[in-house]
Amino acid sequence: MKPDDQHPDYNKFLPVWTKCRDAADGERAIKSKGAAYLKPLAGQIEGKDETAYNSYLDRASYFNATGRTVETMSGLVFRKQMTKTIPNSLKEWLNDITLSDETLTEFAQSLIVEDVVTGRCGILVEQPPVPNAPLTIAAKQALGSRPYFVLYKTESIRNWKYKRINNRYILANIWLGETYEDDEGEIKDQIRQLTLDTGVYQQLIWRKPATGWQIVETITPLKNGAPLPEIPFFPIAPQKPKLDIVAPPIESLADVNISHYKNSADLENGVHISGMPTAYITGVDDTDDNGNKSVIYLGSSTILTLPKDATAGFLQCGSEGFASLEKAMDRKEQQMAALGARMLSPEKKEAEAAETHEIKRGGENSVLATIAGVVERQLTKALQFAADWEGIDGEIAIELNKDYIPVTFTGADLTAWVAARQAGEISKETLFNVLKYSEWLPDDTTFEEEQARIDEDGPPLGSLTNEGGDGAE
């Protein structure tokens, strides 16, 4: 097979990814595609006589519900800080996880956005090439030589193959589309193939000079002088960490948004045309005795003398003429709101009682929470691989916020819970968890940390006693 061969599903979904990206990017992206999203009306010819079509396009308004929904999804995940359990030696990496001044949090936000918009992306763990001679840790740090992350968008993941190796069904080949700058400064395409065909992990760089695709470089990443036994590529999708292509989560929302845009174009065009008064006169011969066209002047200083039974007036379209378009747009705005909210809503339970019982879990079983779960899982695995590559031991875990439905917790509720604690009906730790869940306490505070702070503060005012009497010395 050729390095630029594409997976059958890739060609099928490429137009879908383009549509979803354009819908999320907003009016500029949508209008730049012209007839792809807004076809010319009869008598308008895009690309030839563009005056009428350009006016039609310019009057249309794109209500960017898709982009706002994507921003909201990302904002909800990161409204609480990411929880990180990592060895101290890795903490500095998190301030620049890509070696391009991008923090782990910013990288995770990009993963969430990509997964919501297109339904697929991936993380490649890389390491800059180092000299063959062994280096000390200090020397590697000075060279900036340590593992880092590269985000590959779904359009770059062109083809892939899985294979059973040592009783494991693992990724054996993946072809990634990239660009490079040649000696003349021209940007050209290349393919980076990650492969285990030789039994060890290698990267094959394919470029296409005049003679066709050729391997211009073969890279064999090493760990302690030995090749790696697996491809460090971690795919991300809405439901599970797989490379299989699925429909983007926002596709339905994008479709309704673009349909709403078309309605807007028709409505604005109709309002423009009907808003320009058109005079009419009936029962008048428009030629004089010599057969020349008569000229009739309009204006406040002009008197029109019309024959008997002649009429004059202005054509106009009443507001009721656009009622159907306005209702259609209102209905689609409601649909867009519902589609966006559905990504945050918990899945329907088998029984209503069970749903009531689980409502306190917020959005933990929503579409967005599932996406966040896949992202945190793959980030954890990528960090674990990077740490192992450097020979760093220690527990590693990443957790993203999955609580998206605000908790209503009033002062009266607080009083009731405190009273229950004072009556000995609940434990101190239970009260702490209630306050933390209701966001009256910082989300990253543990019960042990809070207890330590209380101990450091000493006894509360008014609780000090003096065994010696009235306190006088």
N, C-alpha and C positions, 0 to 999 in steps of 0.2 A: 504494500500500500504506500501511497505517496504521503509525505509529511503534512501536506495541506488538505488531505481528505477530511471531510467533516462528518460527524455523527449524523445519522438520518434525522434525529430529533432536533439537531442544531438548526438545520435549514428551515424546519417547520416552525420553530419558535423565534427565530431571529426577528421577523417582523413584529411579533408580539412584544419582545423586549424593547424594540425601538419605540413602539406605540406607548408602552408604559413609561419609558424614560421621558419621552416628549410630554406626556400628560403631566408627569410630576415636575418637569422643568418649567412649565408654565406657558404663557401666551407667546413669548418670543419664539420658543421652540416650535409650538404648534403652527403659528402663522408662517414661519420660515419654510414649512413643508407645503404651503399653498394648497393645491388641489388634492393632496394626499388626505387631508382632513376636511376640506371645504371645496366641493366641486363647483365649478362655474355654473351660473344659471343660463338658461337659453339666451343666446345673444351675447354672452360673455365668453371670450376665448382666452384662456390663460396661455401666456407665452407668445401670443401674436399681438392682438390689440388688447393690451392689458389695462387700459384706463378704467373701463367699467368694472372689471374683476377686482382690480386693486382697491377701488373705492368700496366695493362689496366686502372685501377682506378686511379693509381698515375699519369699517363700521362694526364688524363683529367683535364681541367681547367674550374672552375666555375666563370663566370663573374657576380659578385654580383650586378646586376642592381636593384634587388628588395630591398636589404638592403639600398643601396644608395638612392633609391626613398623614402623609409620610413624616413631616416634621413633628407632628403630635405623637406619632408612634415612637419615634426616637427619643423625644423629650420625656415621655412617660417612663421608658426603660431607665433613663439616666437622671430622673428626678431625685433618685437616691443614689448615693455613691456605690460604685462597684465594690464588692467585698473580695479582698485578695488575701490568700494565705500562701506566702512564698518565703523561701530562704532569704536572709539578709543580703546575700551576695547577688541576688537577682533584682533587688529593688531599684538599683540605678538603671537597669535596662528599661524599666517601665516608663521612664521619662523620655525615652527615644527608642521605641520598640522596632522602628523601621530603618534606623540609621539615617533618617531624613527629617528629624525633629518632630516626630509624631508620637504622642503618648499612647499608652495601651488603651486608655479610655477613648481617645479620639479614634484609634484604630477600630475598637469595638463598635463605636457609633457608625463608622463606615460600613461595617459588616451588617449591622441591623438594617441600615438604609438599603444596601444592595439586596439583602434577602427579601425585604418588603416590596421593593420595586420590581425586581426581576425574578425572584425566587431561587437564586443560586449565585454562589461565589466560592472562593477558596483561599486558604492560607498556605503559602509555601514558606517553609523554614529554610533560610539560606545562611551562608557564612562566607565572608570575603575570602578570596584565595590568600594563602599564607605561604611563606617560603618552606621548602622541603625540610630544612633543619628545624628541630624542635625549638619552641619558644617558651620562655617563662611566662607566667600569668601577667607579670608587669609589662613584659615586652608586647604581649598580645593586646593588652589594654591600651598601650601607647599607639599601636597600629590601628586601634578601633576594630580589632579582629574578634568578633564574637557573633553568635547567631542573631539573626534579625528576621522580621516577618515581611512578606510581600503579599499584597492583596491582588488577586486575579479576579476580574469581573467575569460574569457569565459569558460575555461575547468572546473573551480570550480563551475560554476552555472549549477548544474546538472538537476534540475527540478523546476517547479514553477506552482502555481495555482492562478488565479484571482477569485474574488467573489464580488457580489454586496452587500455592507454593508452600511446601512443608505443612500440608494439611490446613492451610489458612487460605481463604478466598480474599485476596488482597489486590490493590491497585498495582498493575504491572506496567502499564504505559499510559501516559497522558501527554497530549500535544497542546501547547499553550502559544497563542498568537501574541507576538510582541513587535516592537519597532526598534530600529537602530539608526544611527546617523553615519553615513558613509564618509569617505575622505573628502568629498566635495561639499559636505554639509547637507546632503539630501536625506530626508527621512524615508526609510524603506522598511518593508516587512521582513520578519524572520519568525521561525518556529523553534520553540524550545521544547524538546522532547525529553521527558523524564521517564527513564526506563529501568526495568530489572531484567531485561532479556539476557544479559550476560551473567545473571546470578547476583550481581551487585548493583547498587544504585549509581546510575550515571546520567549526565545531562548531555544531550546531543544538540548542538546549535546548527540549524538548517538555514541556509540563505540561497537565494535564487539569482545567480548571475545569468549571463546570456545562455549558458549551456544547460540550464535547469537546476533543480534543487540539489544542493551539495552540503555535506557536513563540513563546516568550517572550523568547528572546535568540539572537542570531547572533554568533559569535565567529570572527574571522579572524586566527589567529596570524601574526605577521610575523617575518621575519629580515632585518635591515638595511633595514626599511621595505617589503619585498616579501613577498607570501604564500608559503607553503611548497608545494612541488610534490608532496608525498606525505603520507600519514597515518602519524604516528609511533607506530603501535601494533604491538607485537611479540608475536605469539602463541607459546604454549609448550604442547607436547604430549609424550607419552612417547617418540615415535620421530622426529618431525620438527616443525619450527616451522610448524604449520598450524592453522587454526581448525576443521578438520573434527573432528567428535566421534568419539571412540573409547572403547572400554570402559576404565574406570579400572583401573590395575594391581592394585589391592587388591580388586577386586570379588569374585573367587573366594574370597579369604581371608575377606571380610566375610560371604559366604553361608554358609561353613562355621562361622564364629564364631556367627552368629545361630542356626544349626541346633543347635550345641552348647548355646546358651543355652536353647533349647526342651527339649532332653534334661535339662538341669539342673533346669528347672521341674518336669518329671514326676518326676524322681528325688527331689528335695527334698519334693515334695508326697506321694509315696508313702511316703518314710521318716517324714514327719510323721504320716501317718494310721496306718501300721503300728506306729509307736512309742508310740501311745496304747493301752494294753491294753483290750480289750473282753471283759467277762465273758459267759459263756453257761452255761445250765443246760438239760439235756434230761430228759424223763421226769417233769416236775413240772407239775401243773395250776396255772396262774397266777391262778386265781380261787378264792375261798372258797365256803362253802356258800350264802352270800347273793348270790353272783354278783359280788362286789367283787374288784377286782384285788389280788392278794397283793403284799405288800412284802417284799422280801428284802434284808437288810442285809449288806454286805461289810465286812471289817475284822478286825484281829488279835484284837479282843475279842468277836467275834461267832462263834457256833457255828452252822453250817448242818446241819440234820437233813433228809436227803433220803430219799425212798422207795427201795425196792429197785430196782435197775437204773437209777436216775437217775445222771446224770453232770454234772460241773461243770468249768469250765476257763476259759482265756483264749485268745482268737483272736490270732494274730500271724503276720506274714509273715517267713519266714526271709531271710537275706541273699541266698540264691540267687534270690529273686524279683526282685531288681534287677540281677542280673548282666548281663543283656542291655543295659540302659541304661548301666551303668558301662563295659562294653566299647565301646559306641557312642561314649561321650564320650572314652574313651582313644584310640580310632581317629581321631576328629576332631581331637583335640589333636595327634596325629602329623601329620595332614594339614595343619593350620595351620602347624606348624613347617616342613613341607616346602614349602608355598606361599611362606612368607616367605623361606626359604633360596634358593628358585628365582630370586628377584629378584636375588640376589647371585652366582649361579653363572654361569660363562661358558657361552655357547651351545655346543652340541655341534658338534665339528669333523667334517669328512668322514672323517678317518682318526685312529685312536687315537694314532699317532705324532705327528701334528701337534698333537693336544691336549696331549700330554706336553711338546712343545716350547714351547707357548704358556702353560703353567700359571704360569710366572713372571710373566705379565702380570696376575696377580690377577684382579680382576673387571672389567677394562677393556672387555669386550664383554658385560657383563651388562645386564639391564634397567635397574638403577639407574644404571650408568655411561652408558647411552644417554640417560637423563633428564638426568643431570648435563651431558652434552655439549650437549643442546639448550638448557639453562638458560644455560650459559656463553656459547654462541654468541649468544643473544638479548640477554644482558646486555652483551656486547661491542658489538653493533650499536646498542643503546639508548644506551650511553655515547658511542659514536662520533657518533650523531645529536645528542646533547646538546652535545657539544664543538663540533661543526660549527655548531650553532645559535648558540653564543657566539663563534664565530670562533677557536677554540682548535685549534692544530695539534699533531701529535705522535702517536706510536704508541699504540694502545689495544688491550689484550688481557686477557681474564679467563679463568682456568683453574681448574676445580674438581678436587678429588681424585677419582680413579677407581680407586684401589688399595684394595680392601676385604678381601682375603684376607691375613691376617697372614703375614709371612715368618718362617720358623723359621731362626734364625741363631745358632748356639751359639758358645761361646768356642773350641771346637776348629775350627770353620769359620773364625773370624777368624784363628787361628794359621796355618791352611793358606794363606789368601789372602795374609797378610803374608809367609809364607815364599816364596810364588810371586813376590811383588814383589822380595824380597831376592835371589832367584835370577835376576832379570832376565827372568822368563817372562811377566810382564804389565807394563803401563805404570803409572805413578803415577796417571794419570787413571782407568784402569780400576779400580784399587783404590779410588779415591775414589768412583766410581759404585757399586761394590759396597757400600761402607759406607753410602752415602746411601740406596740402595734397601732395605737391610736395616734402615734407621732407626737406625743407630748415629750418624749425623750429621743435623743439622737439615735438613728437606726443602727449605727455601728458601735453602740455602747453595750457591753456585756453586763450581766448581773454581778459578776465578780468585780468588775471595774467600778460599778456604781457603789457596791458595798465598801470597797477600798476608799473611795472618795468620802463616803459618809464617815468612816472611821477616822480619816484624816481631819475632818471638820470638827471632831469631838462631839460631846453631848450637846443637844439642842438647848437654846436659851430657856431658862426657867426650870430646867431639870437638875441643876446643880444643888447638892445638899452639903451641909457642913456638919460632920459628926460632932464637932466641938461645941455646937450651940448656935448662937446667932451670927457667927462669922467674925466677931470682934476678937482681935488678938490682945 
